[in-house]
Amino acid sequence: MDNKKLKILAGLIILICALTVVTAVSSAPTATNDDKNTDENYTLEINTSGKWRLDLVVDGNYSSCEAEGSKIINLNTTDLKYASVTLNQKSGPTDVFIKKGNETRHEDHSNGNGIETIYFYFEEGK
C-alpha cells in the first residue's frame, strides 16, 4: 500500500472509533442524586452506606460503576424491556430498587453487613 491509502485507512478507523465512543456515551445510564423523578424514566436506586460495584445491562447495553454510599442511577428510558443487575457489596446492608417514576417495579435486599452479591433479572410486564 502506498502512503496515501494508509492515511485514508487510518482516517476511517479513527472516524469509526469516534462514532462508537459517542454512541456508547450517549446511551449509558447516568448517575444522579436527585430524589425527584418526574419524567417517568426508569431508575436504579441503591441504598447503602457501604462500598459497592455494579454491573448493569439495560436492553443490551452494558455499564458498570463503583461507589460508596447510596446512589440513584437514571436508566435513560421510559420503555424498559429488561435489566440484569449484579451488585457486589463490600459492606451493607444494601437495598436495590428499580423504579418507574416513583413506583417501585422490583426490589432486592442483602441480608448482612459483609461481602455479598445481589443479582436479579428484571423484565417489564413479567
N, C-alpha and C positions, 0 to 999 in steps of 0.2 A: 504494500500500500504506500502511496505517496503521502507527503506531509499534509496536503490539502484534505484528503479523505480522512486522515486521523483527526484533524481538527474538527471536521464535521461530525464524526462519530463521537468524539469527546463532548461536543456541544449537545448532541442529542441525549447522551447518557446523563449529563448534568441537568438538562431540562426535565427528563423523566423523573429523576430523583427529587427535584424541587417540587414537581406536581404531586408526587407521592407524599412528601412531608406535609404539604399544605392540606391535602385531603385528610390525612391522619389526624392532624391537629384540629381541624375544624369539626371532626365527628367525635372527638374524645369527650368523655364526661368531664364536667368541671366541678371543682370543689367550691363550696360556699358555706358560710356560717350564718346565713340569713335564715331565720326560722319561718319566714313567710314564703309560701309557695302558691301564689295566686294565679299562675298561668296554667295550672293543671299538668305541669310536667311531672314525670316520674322522678323520684329522688331515692337515694340510698342513704339512710340515716344510721350512723354508727355512734352509739352512746357508750362511752367507756372513759376511764381515767388512765388506762394503761397504754402501752406501746403495741402497735399492730401493723400488719402488712395485708393489703387487699389485692387479690387477683380477680378481675371482673370481666365478664363477657356479656355485652349487651347487643342483641340482634346480630351476632357475629363479629362485633368489634371488641378487641381485647384492650384492656388498660390495667395498670397496676399503680399502687402508691403505698408509701409507708408514712405513718404519722404517729403521734401520741395524743391521746385525748379524743373528745367527741368531734365528729365532722358530719356535715350534710353534703352529699355529692349529687349535683344535678345531672341526671342521665340524658338530658337534652332531647327528650322525645315525649310526645303526648300519646304515642301509639306503640307501646312496648309489646313485642311479641314474646321474647324470652330473655332471661338473665340468669347467668351462672355466677354465683358469689362464693368465693373462698376467702375467709378472713382468718389469719393466724394471729393469735394474741400472745404477747409475752406476759401480760398480766391483765387481770379483769376484775370483776365480771364485765361482760360485754353484751349489749343488746343491738341487734341489727334489724332494720325495718326497710321494706320497700313501700313507698307511699306514692299515691297519685293525688296531687294537691295535698289536702290534709287528711285523706282517707288511707288508713293502713291496709295494704293489699297482702302483705306477708311479713312475718316476723320470726326471728330465731334468737336464741339466747345461749350464752356459755354458762356452765354450771359453777365454775370456780375462779380462783384468783391466780392460777398458774398458767402454764403454757397449754393452750387449747386451740382447736380449729373449729370454726363454724363454716359449714358448707351447705348450700341449698341451691336447687334449680327452681326457678320461678317461671311459669308460663301463664300468661294472661288468659283468662277465660277457662282455666282448667282447675 
